[in-house]
């Protein structure tokens, strides 16, 4: 595992939300009849209906706010809140005693298999997602075969069902054993990200899961074919989408085996990200991405063959025609943010 890798449910370097079990969201747009059917189905399971607000409890699933008083620190190729470094390990803190019991989870998984009603499927997935916020439930759901049931929803034709399935897998992916099973769906997740409407909740849910699945280098090879799609979203997406894409790219760039694949990719607008007026979270991640690639290039055993990289490739921007990039970096040395300046120096001194 890259010790400093980004986590997918985190935003603003693990500082946008707190590490807590998420309350089940309210869906006023759902038909009352569908909610009533779902509540009736769950009445025998003992699982709280997802229309009821769940208590906020501490949780081990990743991506959330750093504890008060702790700041994000730069420790290498990427960034991570110090408190979150155990997010994808087996050394998580004890699970809350408020976790849903195994029998209730089994009935909920069976309900998800039995119904064809997309509204019931959606709410069942929300309940499973909230349950997966507790580490003990992450293991139970896997042992009950729930990962394959939820993964099967990724091919559903209803976008909201796919989105909620991605959210559930995202919470479940905070567990190395779960990642070993979830990795079989990475290619499908990449397809969902590519086919989803630009900047949609479905697309963002897929990107968050890819971020968590790229925390280690074990599954990076499954994402190689999606690099052009990721870079397209980086150019065309909103700031929210750009930040989530850069989280994936930062994790990939920390792996030397991915360097050539990334350098070959074309991003004509890459230089636009290295500007003083750019959102700080985008700028900082873009600099970390570039710094990782420069470091990996310098560690190459042989000389990089420039002819294999085309115009507008990342290699061309960073190395072959590097004068505009160097000018951007020189300007960023006067940026008010300390971490931005540290990454600029890191690039210039490699």
PyMOL commands that set and color helices and strands:
alter all, ss='L'
color gray80, all
select helices_A, chain A and resi 32-42+82-84+102-114+118-131+135-143+146-155+159-172+176-195+201-213+217-236+239-253+256-264+270-273+280-298+306-308+314-320+323-332+338-348
alter helices_A, ss='H'
color red, helices_A
select strands_A, chain A and resi 73-74+79-80
alter strands_A, ss='S'
color yellow, strands_A
deselect
rebuild
show_as cartoon
